[in-house]
């Protein structure tokens, strides 16, 4: 891809679209990797899984892997319990995201 885009201006639809697609795909893959590692699926050792999740989190640029494990464990333990399960929208989010404009804002 680098060779194909070598002579492409940075501010061009071709370069920006490629950047967006490749970047978004890589970012989502890393988020999924951190999720799976949170379930201790990479190594038998919990500490090795922690280290790998932090390492996989580095390219994302926003450190979340350490806290994600706590919130995710809580999500599994209290799934569907309002106020505890962080995957449930709040009442405000539910109202805000009902409309077309709210959903567009969320995207």
C-alpha positions in Angstrom: 0.0 0.0 0.0 2.9 2.4 0.8 4.2 1.8 -2.7 0.8 2.4 -4.3 0.4 5.6 -2.4 4.0 6.8 -2.6 3.3 9.6 -5.1 -0.2 10.4 -3.8 -0.7 13.8 -2.1 -1.6 13.6 1.5 -4.7 15.8 1.0 -6.4 13.7 -1.6 -9.5 11.5 -1.4 -7.5 8.4 -2.3 -5.0 8.9 0.5 -7.5 10.0 3.2 -9.9 7.1 2.3 -7.1 4.6 2.6 -5.9 6.1 5.8 -9.4 6.0 7.3 -10.2 2.4 6.2 -6.8 1.0 7.3 -6.7 3.0 10.5 -10.3 2.2 11.5 -9.8 -1.5 10.8 -6.5 -1.7 12.7 -8.0 0.3 15.6 -11.1 -2.0 15.8 -8.9 -5.1 15.7 -6.8 -3.8 18.6 -10.0 -3.0 20.6 -11.2 -6.6 20.0 -7.8 -7.9 20.9 -7.9 -6.1 24.2 -11.4 -7.4 24.8 -10.3 -11.0 24.2 -7.2 -10.6 26.3 -9.3 -9.3 29.1 -10.9 -12.7 29.3 -7.3 -14.1 29.8 -7.5 -16.0 26.4 -3.9 -15.1 25.2 -1.8 -16.7 27.9 -2.3 -18.9 30.9 -0.8 -16.3 33.2 -3.0 -13.4 34.3 0.1 -11.0 34.5 1.1 -11.9 30.9 -2.4 -11.2 29.7 -2.4 -7.8 31.5 1.0 -6.9 29.9 -0.2 -7.9 26.5 -3.4 -5.9 26.8 -1.5 -2.8 27.8 0.9 -3.4 24.8 -2.0 -3.9 22.4 -3.5 -0.7 23.7 -0.4 1.5 23.0 -1.1 2.3 19.3 -4.7 3.4 20.1 -3.2 6.4 21.9 -5.8 6.5 24.8 -5.0 4.2 27.7 -8.1 2.2 28.6 -7.0 -1.5 28.8 -6.3 -1.5 32.6 -9.7 -0.1 33.5 -11.6 -1.9 30.8 -11.0 -5.2 32.6 -12.8 -3.9 35.7 -15.7 -2.5 33.9 -16.0 -5.5 31.6 -16.0 -7.9 34.6 -18.7 -5.8 36.2 -20.7 -5.9 32.9 -20.6 -9.7 32.9 -21.5 -9.9 36.6 -24.4 -7.4 36.6 -25.5 -7.7 33.0 -28.7 -5.8 32.4 -28.7 -4.1 35.8 -29.5 -0.4 35.3 -26.9 1.9 36.9 -24.2 -0.8 37.1 -23.9 -2.4 33.6 -21.9 0.2 31.7 -23.1 -1.3 28.4 -26.7 -0.1 29.0 -27.5 3.4 27.9 -28.7 5.9 30.5 -32.2 7.3 30.2 -30.7 10.5 28.8 -28.7 8.6 26.2 -31.8 6.6 25.3 -33.9 9.7 24.7 -31.1 11.5 22.9 -30.4 8.6 20.5 -34.0 7.9 19.6 -34.1 10.4 16.8 -32.3 10.4 13.4 -30.2 13.4 14.5 -29.3 11.7 17.8 -28.2 8.6 16.0 -26.2 10.7 13.5 -24.5 12.5 16.5 -23.6 9.1 18.1 -22.0 7.9 14.8 
